[in-house]
Amino acid sequence: MASSYSTDLKLELMVTGEKAGLWGDITNTNLVILSQSIAGYATLSIAGGAGNTDLTFTNGATSNGKNAVLELTGTITGNRTVTITSASGVTNKTYIVRNNTTGAFTVTVLVEGQTGVTFSATDKGTKILYLDGTDVVDSNVGKLSNDASPQLSAVLDTNGNDIVIDDAGAIEDDANNPYIRFQKTASAVNFLDVTNQATGSAPEVAAVGTDTNIDFNLTPKGIGRVTLNGQGKIQSVAEKVTTEATAATGTVNYDVLTQAVWNFTTNASANWTLNIRGNGSNSLNSIMDTGESITIAHIVKQGGTAYYNSAVQVDGGSVTPEWQGGSAPTAGNASSLDVYSYTVIKTGDATFTVLASQTQFA
């Protein structure tokens, strides 16, 4: 009975009474093949355009398909495949495969006629693959996605590589509450960059891309809050001004979530009540904490007959302001711009102190 060959490494399997005097040499060759399968490393150039390279499995001899580690090299100008042919008869084998090719094309390792495992056009990494009797399968060893609760036992060093977080992904605490959430937009060229500076200089946070603004849309308060601990420094702040062709009359609602300065460009037509609130859906009380204040300005155009702010409300409830100079205005200033400034201090739940002033500009 003639020798046969294994379906994994093509080792020569001799039968009793066969190949007298050759067992030693054949056994030594089998051991070399076993060594190749355990520790063997080989580079395999797959350079060229779209096409295929077969792995070789020679019966009873070393060959590239029997190595433990395969490094795929060469410049590829089209999608490439590396194939374990049906003729090889190999059905079981484990590989460590590194895609070290040059060129933005895919590389697929497969059993002839099957789909196999594909390295993407940008994946120049390493995969642990195995034959399951039908096709080449990715073991996914080392992928965090296959660990339901991955844990680090030391500092995570990305070795110069990025950590990619999918659209709307987050860094969360143990209770799955997001600490930091990342939301990708259609304008993918814009992103936030945090740069460490030399000793003695503070880190720099900057917008990178075609839009150099950084917008802080902070919730749930509805009013943006950036807390500067200790002695904060702001070089300049631009406040939102809303200009409307509106005449002051009746009760006008000042929405502090909309602007810091409200500019009326039509002559006032009667004395008016100013109601200060968050907006049509949020009370001022709900967006402020006790011990906080806001300052707003209301610019009112006056004609030949002048009018004035005769009453002030917060969230629809009357308040009596403390007026600069000690008394409330009793008239406006004809043919001028009257600017009213209000500093609202929340001293308790739905309790406010309002400091007010009227200034003529002409």
GUBAVO-516946 format. One record per residue: residue number from 1; residue in three letters; x, y, z of N, C-alpha, C in turn. Coordinates in steps of 0.1 Angstrom, whole numbers, padded with zeros to 4 digits. Layout:
BEGIN
    n  res    n.X    n.Y    n.Z   ca.X   ca.Y   ca.Z    c.X    c.Y    c.Z
  NUM  ALA      X      Y      Z      X      Y      Z      X      Y      Z
...
//
This chain:
BEGIN
    n  res    n.X    n.Y    n.Z   ca.X   ca.Y   ca.Z    c.X    c.Y    c.Z
    1  MET   0009  -0012   0000   0000   0000   0000   0009   0012   0000
    2  ALA   0006   0022  -0009   0015   0034  -0010   0012   0044   0001
    3  SER   0022   0052   0003   0020   0063   0012   0009   0072   0008
    4  SER   0003   0079   0018  -0007   0090   0016  -0002   0103   0022
    5  TYR  -0009   0114   0020  -0004   0127   0025  -0016   0134   0033
    6  SER  -0012   0140   0044  -0022   0146   0053  -0028   0158   0046
    7  THR  -0041   0161   0051  -0048   0172   0045  -0046   0186   0051
    8  ASP  -0036   0186   0059  -0032   0199   0065  -0019   0204   0060
    9  LEU  -0008   0196   0062   0005   0200   0059   0012   0191   0048
   10  LYS   0004   0182   0043   0009   0173   0032   0021   0165   0037
   11  LEU   0020   0160   0050   0030   0151   0055   0029   0138   0049
   12  GLU   0040   0131   0047   0039   0118   0041   0036   0107   0052
   13  LEU   0025   0100   0050   0020   0091   0059   0023   0077   0054
   14  MET   0034   0070   0060   0038   0057   0055   0030   0046   0062
   15  VAL   0029   0035   0055   0022   0023   0061   0033   0013   0065
   16  THR   0029   0004   0074   0038  -0006   0079   0044  -0014   0068
   17  GLY   0057  -0016   0068   0064  -0024   0058   0068  -0017   0045
   18  GLU   0064  -0004   0045   0067   0003   0032   0080   0011   0034
   19  LYS   0087   0014   0023   0099   0022   0023   0110   0019   0033
   20  ALA   0113   0007   0033   0124   0002   0041   0136   0010   0039
   21  GLY   0143   0014   0050   0155   0022   0049   0153   0037   0046
   22  LEU   0141   0041   0044   0138   0055   0040   0130   0062   0052
   23  TRP   0126   0054   0062   0118   0060   0072   0125   0072   0079
   24  GLY   0138   0071   0081   0145   0081   0088   0145   0094   0081
   25  ASP   0148   0094   0067   0148   0106   0059   0134   0112   0058
   26  ILE   0124   0103   0056   0110   0108   0054   0105   0114   0067
   27  THR   0109   0108   0079   0105   0114   0092   0111   0127   0094
   28  ASN   0124   0128   0091   0131   0141   0092   0125   0152   0084
   29  THR   0121   0148   0071   0114   0158   0063   0101   0162   0069
   30  ASN   0093   0152   0074   0081   0156   0081   0082   0165   0092
   31  LEU   0093   0163   0100   0096   0172   0111   0099   0186   0107
   32  VAL   0107   0187   0095   0110   0200   0090   0097   0207   0086
   33  ILE   0088   0200   0079   0075   0206   0075   0067   0210   0088
   34  LEU   0067   0202   0098   0060   0206   0111   0066   0218   0116
   35  SER   0079   0219   0116   0086   0232   0121   0082   0244   0113
   36  GLN   0081   0242   0099   0076   0253   0091   0062   0257   0094
   37  SER   0053   0247   0098   0040   0251   0101   0038   0257   0114
   38  ILE   0048   0255   0123   0047   0261   0137   0054   0274   0137
   39  ALA   0065   0275   0131   0073   0287   0132   0078   0293   0119
   40  GLY   0074   0287   0108   0079   0292   0095   0073   0306   0091
   41  TYR   0082   0314   0085   0078   0327   0080   0083   0328   0066
   42  ALA   0074   0334   0057   0078   0335   0043   0071   0348   0038
   43  THR   0078   0355   0029   0072   0366   0022   0067   0361   0008
   44  LEU   0056   0366   0004   0050   0362  -0008   0046   0374  -0016
   45  SER   0054   0377  -0027   0050   0388  -0035   0038   0385  -0044
   46  ILE   0029   0395  -0043   0016   0393  -0051   0015   0406  -0060
   47  ALA   0027   0412  -0064   0027   0424  -0071   0019   0422  -0085
   48  GLY   0013   0433  -0089   0007   0433  -0102  -0007   0438  -0102
   49  GLY  -0014   0437  -0113  -0028   0441  -0114  -0037   0431  -0109
   50  ALA  -0050   0433  -0111  -0060   0424  -0106  -0057   0409  -0111
   51  GLY  -0057   0400  -0101  -0053   0387  -0105  -0051   0378  -0092
   52  ASN  -0045   0366  -0094  -0045   0356  -0084  -0031   0350  -0082
   53  THR  -0027   0347  -0070  -0015   0339  -0067  -0019   0327  -0059
   54  ASP  -0015   0315  -0064  -0018   0302  -0057  -0007   0300  -0046
   55  LEU  -0012   0295  -0034  -0002   0289  -0025   0002   0275  -0029
   56  THR   0014   0272  -0027   0018   0258  -0031   0019   0249  -0019
   57  PHE   0015   0236  -0021   0015   0226  -0011   0021   0213  -0017
   58  THR   0034   0212  -0017   0041   0201  -0023   0040   0189  -0014
   59  ASN   0036   0177  -0019   0036   0165  -0011   0050   0162  -0005
   60  GLY   0051   0160   0008   0063   0155   0014   0075   0165   0013
   61  ALA   0072   0178   0012   0083   0187   0010   0078   0201   0015
   62  THR   0088   0209   0019   0084   0223   0024   0079   0231   0012
   63  SER   0070   0240   0014   0064   0249   0004   0057   0261   0010
   64  ASN   0055   0271   0003   0051   0284   0009   0038   0283   0016
   65  GLY   0029   0275   0012   0015   0274   0018   0016   0267   0031
   66  LYS   0027   0261   0035   0028   0254   0048   0033   0263   0060
   67  ASN   0037   0275   0057   0043   0284   0067   0032   0289   0077
   68  ALA   0037   0291   0089   0028   0297   0099   0025   0311   0096
   69  VAL   0035   0319   0092   0033   0333   0089   0036   0336   0075
   70  LEU   0026   0343   0068   0028   0348   0055   0027   0363   0054
   71  GLU   0038   0369   0049   0037   0384   0047   0036   0386   0032
   72  LEU   0025   0393   0028   0021   0396   0014   0028   0409   0011
   73  THR   0036   0409   0000   0043   0421  -0004   0041   0424  -0018
   74  GLY   0047   0436  -0022   0046   0440  -0036   0037   0451  -0039
   75  THR   0039   0458  -0050   0030   0469  -0054   0018   0463  -0062
   76  ILE   0006   0465  -0057  -0005   0460  -0064  -0013   0471  -0071
   77  THR  -0017   0469  -0083  -0024   0479  -0091  -0038   0475  -0094
   78  GLY  -0043   0465  -0087  -0057   0460  -0088  -0060   0450  -0077
   79  ASN  -0072   0447  -0075  -0076   0438  -0064  -0069   0424  -0066
   80  ARG  -0064   0418  -0056  -0057   0406  -0057  -0063   0395  -0048
   81  THR  -0061   0382  -0052  -0065   0371  -0044  -0053   0362  -0042
   82  VAL  -0053   0355  -0030  -0043   0345  -0027  -0052   0332  -0025
   83  THR  -0049   0322  -0032  -0058   0310  -0033  -0052   0297  -0028
   84  ILE  -0059   0290  -0020  -0056   0276  -0017  -0064   0268  -0026
   85  THR  -0058   0261  -0036  -0065   0255  -0047  -0072   0242  -0042
   86  SER  -0082   0238  -0049  -0089   0225  -0046  -0079   0214  -0049
   87  ALA  -0071   0215  -0058  -0061   0204  -0062  -0051   0202  -0051
   88  SER  -0049   0212  -0042  -0039   0210  -0031  -0044   0200  -0021
   89  GLY  -0057   0198  -0020  -0063   0189  -0011  -0063   0193   0004
   90  VAL  -0058   0206   0007  -0057   0210   0020  -0070   0216   0025
   91  THR  -0074   0211   0037  -0087   0215   0042  -0086   0221   0056
   92  ASN  -0074   0219   0063  -0072   0224   0076  -0059   0231   0078
   93  LYS  -0058   0243   0082  -0046   0250   0084  -0048   0263   0091
   94  THR  -0039   0268   0099  -0040   0281   0105  -0028   0290   0100
   95  TYR  -0032   0303   0098  -0022   0312   0093  -0022   0325   0101
   96  ILE  -0011   0332   0102  -0010   0346   0105  -0006   0353   0092
   97  VAL  -0014   0362   0087  -0012   0368   0074  -0011   0383   0076
   98  ARG   0000   0389   0071   0002   0403   0072   0001   0409   0058
   99  ASN  -0008   0419   0056  -0009   0425   0043   0001   0437   0043
  100  ASN   0012   0435   0037   0022   0446   0036   0024   0450   0022
  101  THR   0014   0450   0014   0014   0454   0000   0013   0469  -0001
  102  THR   0017   0474  -0012   0016   0489  -0015   0006   0490  -0026
  103  GLY  -0004   0500  -0024  -0014   0502  -0034  -0028   0501  -0027
  104  ALA  -0037   0509  -0031  -0050   0510  -0025  -0060   0501  -0032
  105  PHE  -0057   0488  -0030  -0066   0477  -0035  -0068   0466  -0025
  106  THR  -0078   0458  -0027  -0081   0448  -0017  -0073   0436  -0020
  107  VAL  -0071   0428  -0009  -0064   0415  -0010  -0073   0405  -0003
  108  THR  -0076   0394  -0010  -0085   0384  -0004  -0077   0370  -0004
  109  VAL  -0078   0364   0008  -0072   0350   0010  -0084   0341   0010
  110  LEU  -0084   0330   0001  -0096   0322   0001  -0093   0308  -0004
  111  VAL  -0102   0299  -0002  -0102   0286  -0008  -0108   0287  -0022
  112  GLU  -0103   0281  -0032  -0108   0281  -0045  -0123   0279  -0046
  113  GLY  -0130   0289  -0052  -0145   0288  -0053  -0152   0293  -0042
  114  GLN  -0145   0298  -0031  -0152   0304  -0019  -0149   0319  -0018
  115  THR  -0154   0325  -0007  -0154   0340  -0006  -0142   0344   0002
  116  GLY  -0137   0336   0012  -0125   0339   0020  -0126   0352   0028
  117  VAL  -0115   0357   0032  -0113   0369   0040  -0106   0380   0033
  118  THR  -0111   0392   0033  -0106   0403   0025  -0100   0414   0034
  119  PHE  -0087   0418   0031  -0081   0430   0036  -0086   0441   0028
  120  SER  -0092   0452   0034  -0097   0463   0026  -0085   0470   0020
  121  ALA  -0089   0480   0011  -0079   0488   0004  -0070   0496   0013
  122  THR  -0074   0499   0025  -0066   0506   0035  -0061   0498   0046
  123  ASP  -0065   0485   0047  -0061   0476   0058  -0047   0470   0055
  124  LYS  -0037   0475   0061  -0023   0470   0060  -0019   0463   0073
  125  GLY  -0029   0456   0079  -0027   0450   0091  -0024   0435   0091
  126  THR  -0026   0428   0102  -0024   0414   0103  -0036   0407   0108
  127  LYS  -0039   0395   0102  -0051   0387   0106  -0046   0373   0109
  128  ILE  -0053   0367   0119  -0051   0353   0122  -0063   0346   0115
  129  LEU  -0059   0337   0105  -0069   0330   0097  -0068   0315   0098
  130  TYR  -0079   0308   0095  -0079   0294   0096  -0088   0288   0085
  131  LEU  -0085   0276   0081  -0094   0268   0072  -0103   0260   0080
  132  ASP  -0116   0261   0077  -0126   0254   0085  -0131   0241   0078
  133  GLY  -0124   0237   0068  -0128   0226   0060  -0135   0230   0047
  134  THR  -0139   0242   0046  -0146   0247   0034  -0139   0260   0029
  135  ASP  -0136   0269   0038  -0131   0282   0033  -0121   0288   0044
  136  VAL  -0115   0299   0040  -0107   0306   0049  -0116   0315   0058
  137  VAL  -0113   0315   0071  -0122   0322   0080  -0113   0331   0089
  138  ASP  -0118   0343   0092  -0111   0353   0101  -0114   0349   0115
  139  SER  -0104   0346   0123  -0106   0343   0137  -0110   0355   0145
  140  ASN  -0108   0367   0140  -0111   0379   0147  -0104   0380   0161
  141  VAL  -0093   0373   0163  -0085   0374   0175  -0079   0388   0176
  142  GLY  -0081   0394   0187  -0075   0408   0189  -0085   0419   0186
  143  LYS  -0097   0415   0181  -0107   0426   0178  -0116   0428   0191
  144  LEU  -0116   0440   0195  -0124   0443   0207  -0139   0440   0205
  145  SER  -0144   0441   0192  -0158   0439   0190  -0162   0425   0194
  146  ASN  -0153   0415   0195  -0156   0402   0198  -0155   0399   0213
  147  ASP  -0152   0409   0221  -0152   0408   0235  -0163   0417   0240
  148  ALA  -0173   0410   0247  -0185   0417   0252  -0181   0428   0262
  149  SER  -0171   0427   0269  -0167   0437   0279  -0152   0437   0280
  150  PRO  -0145   0443   0269  -0130   0443   0270  -0125   0452   0281
  151  GLN  -0114   0448   0287  -0109   0456   0298  -0094   0457   0296
  152  LEU  -0088   0469   0299  -0074   0471   0298  -0068   0469   0311
  153  SER  -0056   0462   0311  -0048   0460   0323  -0036   0469   0324
  154  ALA  -0035   0478   0314  -0024   0488   0314  -0028   0500   0306
  155  VAL  -0019   0509   0305  -0021   0521   0296  -0023   0517   0282
  156  LEU  -0033   0522   0275  -0035   0519   0261  -0026   0528   0252
  157  ASP  -0017   0522   0245  -0008   0530   0236  -0012   0527   0222
  158  THR  -0016   0537   0215  -0021   0534   0201  -0009   0534   0191
  159  ASN   0003   0536   0196   0015   0535   0187   0014   0543   0174
  160  GLY   0009   0555   0176   0008   0565   0165  -0004   0563   0156
  161  ASN  -0013   0554   0160  -0025   0551   0152  -0037   0558   0158
  162  ASP  -0048   0560   0150  -0060   0566   0154  -0069   0556   0161
  163  ILE  -0077   0561   0170  -0089   0554   0176  -0101   0559   0168
  164  VAL  -0107   0550   0161  -0119   0554   0152  -0132   0551   0159
  165  ILE  -0140   0561   0161  -0153   0560   0168  -0163   0563   0157
  166  ASP  -0173   0553   0156  -0183   0554   0146  -0192   0567   0148
  167  ASP  -0200   0570   0138  -0209   0581   0139  -0218   0580   0151
  168  ALA  -0219   0591   0159  -0227   0591   0171  -0221   0582   0182
  169  GLY  -0209   0577   0181  -0203   0569   0191  -0200   0577   0203
  170  ALA  -0196   0571   0214  -0193   0578   0227  -0183   0571   0235
  171  ILE  -0177   0579   0244  -0169   0573   0255  -0178   0574   0267
  172  GLU  -0181   0562   0273  -0191   0561   0284  -0185   0557   0297
  173  ASP  -0193   0559   0308  -0190   0554   0321  -0195   0540   0323
  174  ASP  -0194   0534   0335  -0198   0521   0338  -0213   0519   0336
  175  ALA  -0221   0530   0338  -0235   0529   0336  -0240   0533   0322
  176  ASN  -0231   0533   0313  -0234   0536   0299  -0239   0551   0297
  177  ASN  -0234   0559   0306  -0237   0574   0304  -0226   0580   0297
  178  PRO  -0228   0586   0285  -0217   0592   0277  -0210   0603   0285
  179  TYR  -0197   0602   0285  -0188   0613   0290  -0186   0622   0278
  180  ILE  -0182   0616   0267  -0180   0624   0255  -0187   0617   0243
  181  ARG  -0195   0624   0236  -0201   0619   0224  -0196   0625   0212
  182  PHE  -0194   0617   0201  -0189   0622   0189  -0200   0621   0178
  183  GLN  -0203   0632   0172  -0214   0632   0161  -0207   0637   0148
  184  LYS  -0207   0628   0139  -0201   0632   0125  -0212   0640   0118
  185  THR  -0207   0650   0110  -0217   0657   0102  -0213   0655   0087
  186  ALA  -0221   0660   0078  -0219   0659   0064  -0206   0666   0060
  187  SER  -0202   0676   0068  -0190   0683   0064  -0178   0676   0071
  188  ALA  -0173   0665   0066  -0163   0657   0072  -0150   0663   0073
  189  VAL  -0148   0675   0066  -0134   0681   0066  -0132   0689   0079
  190  ASN  -0143   0692   0086  -0142   0700   0098  -0141   0691   0110
  191  PHE  -0131   0693   0119  -0130   0686   0131  -0123   0694   0142
  192  LEU  -0124   0689   0154  -0118   0696   0166  -0104   0691   0168
  193  ASP  -0095   0699   0170  -0081   0695   0172  -0076   0701   0186
  194  VAL  -0071   0692   0194  -0065   0696   0207  -0050   0694   0206
  195  THR  -0043   0704   0208  -0028   0704   0206  -0021   0707   0219
  196  ASN  -0012   0698   0223  -0004   0701   0235   0006   0711   0232
  197  GLN   0009   0720   0241   0019   0730   0239   0031   0728   0248
  198  ALA   0041   0736   0246   0054   0735   0254   0051   0738   0268
  199  THR   0060   0734   0277   0059   0736   0291   0057   0751   0294
  200  GLY   0046   0754   0302   0043   0768   0305   0032   0774   0297
  201  SER   0028   0767   0286   0018   0772   0277   0006   0762   0278
  202  ALA  -0006   0768   0277  -0018   0759   0278  -0021   0752   0265
  203  PRO  -0028   0740   0266  -0031   0733   0254  -0041   0742   0245
  204  GLU  -0040   0740   0232  -0049   0748   0223  -0060   0739   0217
  205  VAL  -0072   0744   0218  -0083   0738   0212  -0087   0746   0199
  206  ALA  -0087   0740   0188  -0089   0747   0175  -0098   0739   0166
  207  ALA  -0105   0747   0158  -0113   0740   0147  -0104   0739   0135
  208  VAL  -0104   0727   0129  -0096   0724   0117  -0105   0722   0105
  209  GLY  -0103   0728   0094  -0111   0726   0082  -0115   0740   0076
  210  THR  -0125   0739   0068  -0130   0752   0061  -0137   0761   0071
  211  ASP  -0142   0756   0082  -0150   0764   0092  -0141   0765   0104
  212  THR  -0137   0777   0108  -0128   0779   0119  -0135   0783   0132
  213  ASN  -0149   0782   0132  -0156   0785   0144  -0158   0772   0152
  214  ILE  -0159   0774   0165  -0162   0763   0174  -0175   0766   0181
  215  ASP  -0186   0759   0178  -0199   0762   0183  -0202   0752   0195
  216  PHE  -0205   0758   0207  -0209   0750   0218  -0224   0751   0220
  217  ASN  -0230   0740   0216  -0245   0739   0218  -0247   0730   0230
  218  LEU  -0249   0737   0242  -0249   0730   0255  -0263   0727   0260
  219  THR  -0266   0715   0264  -0279   0712   0270  -0276   0705   0284
  220  PRO  -0285   0703   0293  -0300   0705   0290  -0305   0719   0295
  221  LYS  -0296   0727   0301  -0301   0740   0306  -0308   0748   0296
  222  GLY  -0304   0747   0283  -0309   0756   0273  -0301   0769   0272
  223  ILE  -0294   0772   0282  -0285   0784   0282  -0271   0778   0283
  224  GLY  -0262   0782   0273  -0249   0777   0273  -0240   0780   0285
  225  ARG  -0233   0770   0290  -0225   0772   0302  -0211   0766   0299
  226  VAL  -0201   0774   0300  -0187   0770   0301  -0181   0775   0314
  227  THR  -0177   0766   0322  -0172   0769   0336  -0157   0770   0335
  228  LEU  -0152   0782   0339  -0137   0784   0340  -0134   0784   0355
  229  ASN  -0128   0773   0360  -0124   0772   0374  -0112   0782   0377
  230  GLY  -0112   0788   0389  -0101   0797   0392  -0103   0810   0385
  231  GLN  -0091   0815   0381  -0091   0828   0374  -0092   0826   0359
  232  GLY  -0104   0827   0353  -0105   0825   0339  -0102   0838   0331
  233  LYS  -0098   0836   0319  -0094   0847   0310  -0101   0846   0297
  234  ILE  -0109   0856   0293  -0115   0857   0280  -0111   0870   0273
  235  GLN  -0105   0869   0262  -0100   0880   0255  -0111   0889   0249
  236  SER  -0121   0883   0243  -0132   0890   0238  -0144   0881   0236
  237  VAL  -0156   0887   0237  -0168   0879   0235  -0177   0887   0226
  238  ALA  -0182   0881   0215  -0192   0887   0207  -0206   0883   0211
  239  GLU  -0215   0892   0213  -0228   0890   0218  -0238   0891   0206
  240  LYS  -0249   0882   0207  -0258   0882   0196  -0268   0894   0197
  241  VAL  -0269   0901   0185  -0278   0912   0184  -0289   0909   0174
  242  THR  -0302   0910   0179  -0313   0908   0170  -0319   0922   0167
  243  THR  -0320   0925   0154  -0326   0938   0149  -0339   0935   0142
  244  GLU  -0349   0942   0147  -0363   0940   0141  -0369   0954   0139
  245  ALA  -0377   0954   0128  -0385   0966   0125  -0397   0966   0133
  246  THR  -0396   0968   0146  -0407   0966   0156  -0408   0979   0164
  247  ALA  -0420   0982   0167  -0423   0994   0176  -0426   0988   0190
  248  ALA  -0420   0995   0200  -0423   0991   0214  -0437   0995   0218
  249  THR  -0445   0986   0222  -0459   0989   0227  -0464   0977   0233
  250  GLY  -0474   0978   0243  -0480   0967   0249  -0470   0959   0258
  251  THR  -0471   0946   0257  -0462   0937   0264  -0453   0930   0254
  252  VAL  -0440   0932   0255  -0430   0926   0246  -0422   0916   0254
  253  ASN  -0420   0904   0248  -0413   0893   0254  -0399   0893   0250
  254  TYR  -0390   0894   0259  -0376   0894   0257  -0371   0880   0259
  255  ASP  -0367   0872   0248  -0362   0859   0250  -0347   0859   0251
  256  VAL  -0342   0856   0263  -0328   0857   0265  -0320   0846   0258
  257  LEU  -0327   0835   0254  -0320   0824   0246  -0318   0828   0232
  258  THR  -0324   0839   0228  -0323   0843   0214  -0312   0853   0211
  259  GLN  -0311   0863   0221  -0301   0873   0219  -0297   0879   0232
  260  ALA  -0286   0888   0231  -0282   0895   0243  -0286   0910   0241
  261  VAL  -0287   0914   0229  -0291   0928   0226  -0303   0927   0216
  262  TRP  -0314   0935   0219  -0326   0935   0211  -0328   0949   0206
  263  ASN  -0328   0951   0193  -0327   0964   0186  -0340   0966   0179
  264  PHE  -0349   0975   0184  -0361   0979   0177  -0358   0991   0168
  265  THR  -0362   0991   0155  -0358   1002   0146  -0370   1010   0142
  266  THR  -0382   1007   0147  -0394   1015   0145  -0398   1023   0157
  267  ASN  -0402   1036   0156  -0405   1044   0167  -0415   1038   0176
  268  ALA  -0412   1039   0190  -0421   1034   0200  -0434   1041   0198
  269  SER  -0445   1033   0200  -0459   1039   0198  -0467   1040   0211
  270  ALA  -0462   1035   0222  -0468   1036   0235  -0459   1031   0246
  271  ASN  -0462   1034   0258  -0454   1028   0269  -0456   1013   0268
  272  TRP  -0445   1006   0273  -0446   0991   0272  -0441   0984   0284
  273  THR  -0446   0972   0285  -0441   0963   0296  -0431   0953   0290
  274  LEU  -0420   0951   0296  -0410   0942   0292  -0411   0929   0300
  275  ASN  -0413   0918   0294  -0414   0905   0300  -0401   0897   0297
  276  ILE  -0393   0894   0307  -0380   0887   0304  -0382   0872   0307
  277  ARG  -0379   0864   0297  -0381   0849   0298  -0370   0842   0291
  278  GLY  -0370   0829   0292  -0360   0821   0284  -0364   0822   0270
  279  ASN  -0375   0816   0266  -0381   0818   0253  -0396   0813   0254
  280  GLY  -0402   0811   0243  -0416   0807   0243  -0419   0793   0250
  281  SER  -0408   0785   0251  -0410   0771   0257  -0402   0770   0270
  282  ASN  -0394   0779   0274  -0386   0778   0286  -0386   0790   0294
  283  SER  -0390   0789   0307  -0390   0800   0316  -0375   0804   0319
  284  LEU  -0374   0817   0323  -0361   0821   0328  -0357   0813   0341
  285  ASN  -0366   0811   0349  -0364   0803   0361  -0358   0789   0359
  286  SER  -0363   0783   0348  -0358   0769   0345  -0344   0769   0339
  287  ILE  -0339   0779   0333  -0326   0779   0327  -0315   0785   0335
  288  MET  -0319   0791   0347  -0309   0797   0355  -0309   0790   0369
  289  ASP  -0297   0790   0375  -0295   0785   0388  -0295   0796   0398
  290  THR  -0299   0794   0410  -0298   0804   0421  -0283   0808   0422
  291  GLY  -0281   0821   0423  -0267   0826   0423  -0262   0830   0410
  292  GLU  -0269   0829   0399  -0265   0833   0386  -0272   0846   0382
  293  SER  -0266   0853   0372  -0272   0865   0367  -0270   0865   0352
  294  ILE  -0278   0873   0345  -0277   0876   0331  -0279   0891   0329
  295  THR  -0272   0896   0319  -0274   0910   0315  -0278   0911   0301
  296  ILE  -0289   0919   0298  -0294   0921   0285  -0296   0936   0282
  297  ALA  -0297   0939   0269  -0300   0953   0266  -0311   0953   0256
  298  HIS  -0319   0964   0257  -0331   0966   0248  -0329   0980   0242
  299  ILE  -0327   0981   0229  -0326   0994   0222  -0339   0998   0216
  300  VAL  -0344   1009   0220  -0358   1014   0215  -0356   1027   0208
  301  LYS  -0361   1028   0195  -0361   1040   0188  -0373   1049   0192
  302  GLN  -0370   1062   0193  -0380   1071   0197  -0382   1082   0186
  303  GLY  -0395   1085   0184  -0398   1096   0175  -0400   1109   0182
  304  GLY  -0408   1118   0176  -0411   1131   0182  -0418   1130   0195
  305  THR  -0427   1120   0196  -0433   1117   0209  -0427   1105   0215
  306  ALA  -0421   1106   0227  -0413   1096   0233  -0421   1088   0243
  307  TYR  -0418   1075   0244  -0425   1066   0254  -0414   1059   0262
  308  TYR  -0418   1051   0272  -0408   1045   0281  -0413   1032   0286
  309  ASN  -0403   1024   0291  -0406   1011   0297  -0413   1014   0311
  310  SER  -0426   1011   0312  -0433   1015   0324  -0435   1003   0334
  311  ALA  -0432   0991   0330  -0433   0979   0339  -0423   0968   0334
  312  VAL  -0419   0960   0344  -0410   0949   0341  -0416   0936   0347
  313  GLN  -0415   0925   0339  -0419   0912   0344  -0408   0902   0342
  314  VAL  -0408   0891   0350  -0399   0880   0347  -0409   0867   0347
  315  ASP  -0408   0860   0336  -0417   0849   0333  -0432   0852   0336
  316  GLY  -0436   0864   0332  -0449   0869   0333  -0453   0874   0347
  317  GLY  -0444   0874   0357  -0447   0879   0370  -0441   0892   0372
  318  SER  -0448   0902   0378  -0443   0915   0380  -0431   0916   0389
  319  VAL  -0421   0924   0386  -0410   0927   0395  -0408   0942   0395
  320  THR  -0402   0946   0406  -0399   0961   0407  -0384   0962   0406
  321  PRO  -0379   0967   0395  -0364   0969   0394  -0358   0979   0403
  322  GLU  -0345   0977   0406  -0337   0987   0412  -0331   0995   0401
  323  TRP  -0336   1008   0400  -0332   1016   0388  -0319   1024   0392
  324  GLN  -0310   1025   0382  -0298   1034   0383  -0303   1048   0387
  325  GLY  -0296   1054   0396  -0300   1068   0400  -0311   1068   0411
  326  GLY  -0318   1057   0414  -0327   1056   0425  -0342   1058   0421
  327  SER  -0345   1061   0408  -0359   1062   0405  -0361   1057   0391
  328  ALA  -0373   1052   0389  -0377   1046   0376  -0379   1058   0366
  329  PRO  -0377   1055   0353  -0380   1066   0343  -0394   1068   0342
  330  THR  -0398   1081   0339  -0412   1085   0337  -0414   1090   0323
  331  ALA  -0404   1090   0315  -0405   1094   0301  -0394   1089   0293
  332  GLY  -0396   1089   0279  -0385   1085   0271  -0378   1098   0265
  333  ASN  -0369   1096   0256  -0361   1108   0250  -0365   1109   0236
  334  ALA  -0371   1120   0232  -0376   1122   0219  -0365   1122   0209
  335  SER  -0367   1116   0197  -0358   1116   0185  -0344   1111   0190
  336  SER  -0345   1100   0197  -0332   1094   0202  -0333   1079   0202
  337  LEU  -0323   1073   0206  -0323   1058   0209  -0322   1057   0224
  338  ASP  -0332   1051   0230  -0331   1048   0244  -0327   1034   0246
  339  VAL  -0316   1032   0254  -0311   1019   0256  -0313   1015   0271
  340  TYR  -0321   1004   0272  -0324   0999   0286  -0315   0987   0288
  341  SER  -0308   0987   0300  -0300   0976   0304  -0306   0970   0316
  342  TYR  -0307   0956   0316  -0312   0949   0328  -0303   0938   0332
  343  THR  -0299   0938   0344  -0292   0926   0350  -0301   0919   0359
  344  VAL  -0304   0906   0356  -0313   0898   0363  -0306   0888   0372
  345  ILE  -0307   0889   0385  -0301   0880   0394  -0311   0870   0400
  346  LYS  -0308   0857   0399  -0317   0848   0405  -0313   0845   0420
  347  THR  -0322   0849   0429  -0318   0848   0443  -0325   0836   0450
  348  GLY  -0334   0829   0443  -0341   0818   0448  -0350   0813   0437
  349  ASP  -0358   0802   0441  -0367   0796   0431  -0377   0807   0427
  350  ALA  -0377   0810   0414  -0387   0820   0408  -0386   0834   0416
  351  THR  -0374   0837   0421  -0372   0849   0428  -0360   0856   0422
  352  PHE  -0363   0869   0418  -0353   0876   0410  -0351   0891   0416
  353  THR  -0339   0895   0415  -0336   0910   0416  -0331   0915   0403
  354  VAL  -0338   0926   0399  -0335   0932   0386  -0329   0946   0388
  355  LEU  -0317   0948   0382  -0310   0961   0382  -0312   0967   0368
  356  ALA  -0317   0979   0367  -0321   0985   0354  -0316   0999   0353
  357  SER  -0314   1002   0340  -0309   1016   0337  -0315   1020   0323
  358  GLN  -0317   1033   0322  -0321   1039   0309  -0310   1049   0305
  359  THR  -0305   1048   0292  -0295   1057   0287  -0299   1063   0274
  360  GLN  -0298   1076   0272  -0302   1082   0259  -0289   1083   0250
  361  PHE  -0292   1079   0237  -0281   1081   0227  -0288   1089   0215
  362  ALA  -0281   1100   0212  -0287   1108   0201  -0276   1115   0194
//
